[in-house]
Every structure is written in structure tokens, then in C-alpha cells.
């Protein structure tokens, strides 16, 4: 590992420690309002994209499974749960959030850094790190699992419709058969995975946005680094959870 990579990794962990130790500050009205704004920006405004992508993904997955394995309802339902509900839904939701929010957070903080707004907040008696970083990190921690739930609902719903149409089964029977294979612990674990992905994306974006050199070039650099490193972090978390599930059998 290069010195730069080790330094950045250390900075990410320092920011994670700071966020974990200061999360109680979000109870303050000023930070709570910022948290609501970040949840709306990262989560609510992403729902139209998430809904369309989820419905197309669910229908395409069910159709491809039917083409590959035929009318094997048990295997189809198992793959819909493990492959679509547990694996693809958190991953694709995280990729959408990275694409939409990571660059925005990093560039917004870089612009503030350029105009020395961090110092201005301190002079006003407002802890700059609390006000600027905590709502953005925890906004993604909350928004990404919520977005993932919406993706799961839309994707599984369209998958049920496609499966029922292909196999000629009633929709209610198809949905009930899916629930026979649904593991509530894996459903909960998918939300934990989404929350960790959100934390990683938020920490990375906040780090690159707040540590720039205070130039116009630093704004675009922060956005590029936040998106690129955020994507890597999302896949690292996803692989780690896949390995955990494999180890648990």
C-alpha cells in the first residue's frame, strides 16, 4: 500500500471515529435541520430514479431466470431473494446514491473551503466539523437503507409480476411462494450493509470535500476522488458481506 493510500485510509478512519463519537450532537436543532435536508437530498429526491431502475431490474431478472432455468419456481424465488433482494438491491441503490450525492457533497464542501466558510462558522461560535460533516455522513447512513427498502419493494414487485405472467400463476400465489424462501435475518443484514455503504460514501465525500487546497481546481478534484473512491468502498463492503454470508453457510 502506498503512503498516500495509507494516509487517506487513516484519515477516513479518523473521520469515522469523529462521527461515531459526536453523533449525539445531531439532537441540536441546527444540526437536526441539516440532517433532514441531507436525507431529503440523498434519499427522497433519488426515489424516481430508484423506482424506475428497480422495476426494470426486477422484471429483467425474473425474465432472465425463466430463460435460463425454465419454470422452476423454487429456484427462481430463491434467486430473486438472494440475488435481487439481498445482493443487487443494496448494491444498485448505493451506486445511484454515489452517482447523485457523493460528488455533490464533496464539491459543496470544497466550495465552502474555497470561500473560507469553515473559519466563518467558527467565528460565529458554530463547530464547523459538527455542522458540516455530521449531517452529511449520517444523512447517507439513514437515506441509503431507506432507498434500498424502496428498491427492494419495487424490484420484487415487478419480479413477482413477471414470474406470475411467465409461469401462469396467480400473483398472490407467486408472492406467497417467495415469502417461503425469504430469510428475515438476511433482509435485516441487507439494511445493515446499506447503512455501512452509506457511512463509507459519506465519510469519503466529506473528507475529500473538506481537505482540498482551496482552489477552483480542488473542487473538481474533490468530486472525482469522492466518486471514484466511494465506488471502490461500496464494492469492498459488498464483497465483505458476501464473504460473511459464505462463511456462515
Secondary structure, DSSP 8 states (H G I E B T S, - for coil): --HHHHHHHHHHHHHHHHHHHHGGGGGSHHHHHHHHHHHHHHTGGGHHHHHHHHHHHHHHHHHHHHHHH-S-HHHHHHHIIIIIIIIIHHHHHHHHHIIIIIHHHHHHHHHHHHTTHHHHHHHTT--HHIIIIIHHHHHHHHHHHHHHHHHHHHHHHHHHHHHHHHHT--HHHHHHHHHHH--HHHHHHHHHHHHHHHHHHHHHHHHHHHSS-SSHHHHHHHHHHHHHHHHHHHHHHHHHHHHHHHHH-
